Amino acid sequence: MSKKYLRPTETFYPQKTKKAQDKSTYAGSLSTTGRLMSYNDQLKESLERGIYFTQVIDELIHTTDKEALLDAIMTLTDYRLDTAYLVFPQQYSRADYYLIFLNRLLQLHENEQVILQSSDHRNELYHEFPGIDMEGYFIFKIDDNMREGAYYIDKNTGLKLFYINFKRQLIRFNSQALTKLLVVDYSEKFDYKTVKRFEQYLVAIGRYFKEDYGFDVDFNLLDVSNSAVYPIASTEEPRNALDKLFIISAQAGHMLLNGEQGQALLELKKDLSLALFEKKDPDTLSSQWVLQVHDAEHKISWFDILYRYEFIRDWYLNNLDSLAIRSDERFFKG
């Protein structure tokens, strides 16, 4: 917690302190003066809570310290501003503060690509990305079953792009939603450069949380590391899909080969290849079929392959029942 915060966040309950209880008893049994004293003290405490809240808002707005920024958002998303004695009619929602925090973090990295907009009709803040504009309406949604975290969703489709949890310090990207929105829907509406900029914006969010705060981030199909493997959700060997890949890759001028370790290996160009193989877990002795992209510069992810090579995109989308990349099932169902 920032040193500016003189006390931790606490939930307000009327007449919870002994002092307040004594005054309440006095007010209820003795005099009008006692009642007024109790009311006035409670109102003062409510106002103090409001003043403290504005101090945290100041920190959120002005700080250039990333740790102080994180402290501020964690305070604001848990803070109960209203009391039984004072209600503030104009307030940002908890989901709104998540959006504001992202913009401030991007500002500190001089990379604020997304525009923070306000919808008077829906009474909420939302993100709009240049080039995608109103085709995308991005907000955070608090899940009632997992209230310590939030989903970043496209409200037009309801697709959950990623999940973030400040307390558990993790981010999980959702391969199914990213495939449906970026690869299927957006490929029909926007050019690759526009979609790529949006994908880079999502990757930047994950990278900043990982580098600045040590978050555990699963980039899923956006991961460009050569060491990354993309696990397939199905537990069955994708034999039919492999047979189809052999045919369509040959038609596209590529040859599907057997690698030295038994993997299906497709060389797309010099220093860029795709492998599909069964990966064994040495601890559990179980196995999982995975996809892996290898490029010399560590700049190309499975997402990029799907956009750059139409025959692979068609093959993947037509065989999702056996090839769909798995997302963390704790946060994404189906």
C-alpha positions, 0 to 999 in steps of 0.5 A: 500500500502506498505510504500516502494511505494512512489506513487500510480499506475497511467496510463501514458499518453504522455505529460499529465503534464503542464510541459510536455505540455509546453515543447511540445508546445515549441518543436513544435513551436520553436526549435530542442532543445525544441523537444529534451528536451521534448523527453528526459523528456518523456523518463526519466519518462518512465524509472522511471516507469520501475524502480518503476515496478522493486521495486514492483517486488522486493517486490513480490519476497522477502517480508515475509509480507503478506499484502505487498505481497497483495499490490504488486500483486494488483499493478502489475495486474493493472500496465501499464508498456509500454509507447509511448516512451518505450516498454518492449518486455519481460513481464509477463501477468496479469494472470501470476502474479496471479500464481506467487502470489499464489506460494509466498503465499503458500511459506509463509505458507510453503505449496508450493505443486504446481509447477510453470512452463513456457511454451515457446510454449504458452508463459505463466506460468502454474501450474503443480501438482505432481502426476497429472502432465501434465494431469492438466495444470492450469492457470488464465484466465482474463474474458473480462466481469469481468476484476477485477477478474480471473478464475483458470482453467484447460486449458486442459478442460477449466473448471473453478475451482474457481474465485478470485477477489482481489478488492471485496475480494472474492473467489468462488469455482465452484461445477460443474467444481470440480465434472467434473474434480476431481470426474469424470475425475480424479477418472478414472486416479488417486488414491484417495490420489493424488486427495485428495492432489490436493483438499487439495491444493485448500482448502488451497488457500481458507483458506489462503485468508480467514485467512490472508486477510479476504476474503469471501470464498465459498468453496462449495462442499469442505466445511468440516464444519458441519454447511455447507449446499450444496444447490441444483441448481434445485428448484424442490423436488428431489423425484425420486432421493430420491426414488432411494437413498432408493433402492441403499442404502439398497443394499449397507447395509444402511437404508435411514430414516426419520429424526425428522425434516422430512429430509431424513437421511442416516447414513454411519457409526458411527458419519458420516451421510448424510441428504437431506432436504428442508431448509427455509429462515426465511427472504424471506420465500422461501425454497431450497433443500440442502445436508448436511454432518455431521461428528464428527471431521469436516473433511469430505466434500461432495467431500469426500463422493463422493470419499469414497462411490461409491454407493453415487457417482453413485447416485449423478452423475446419477441424476445431473439434480435434485441433482447438487450442486449450484455454485454462479450464478454471476460468473458461468453460467450453 
